[in-house]
Amino acid sequence: MTYLTRSIRLLEGNGYLVDIVERRIGRRCTKDLFGFIDLIAISPEGLMVGIQVTSGNCFREHRDKLSEDKELVHNMTRWMATGAELHAHIWRNRKAGRVCETYEIDEDMDWLKTGEESVVGQSIR
């Protein structure tokens, strides 16, 4: 199961409406919506969330790219100016199985950890 599929199941299990917005270009390359969004989700309360999904091995690379690329920072700031949120799902292997660390990215490009959940949506912390 891909990390994207895991994030979709996690979000849907928590009542979100979710769709994939990254495009596949060739066999191995993908293009994210606006350069930073893999999934768009609408919370049960109606909040729109753009989500970047990656593995724990690629976390630092993604965080640095999204925080340092001036064009991406500008686009992310415009996204958040609409009232939408920006999150990152970082999938890690733990002894208990795969878990998703969820981060909210704020206007200062700080990554604030908001939780850690299993695929079935049950909080493990």
Secondary structure, DSSP 8 states (H G I E B T S, - for coil): --HHHHHHHHHHHTT-EEEE--EEETTTEEE-BTTTBSEEEE-TTS-EEEEEEEEGGGHHHHHHHHHH-HHHHHHHHHHHHTT-EEEEEEEEEETTEEEEEEEEE-TT--EEEEEEEETTS-B--
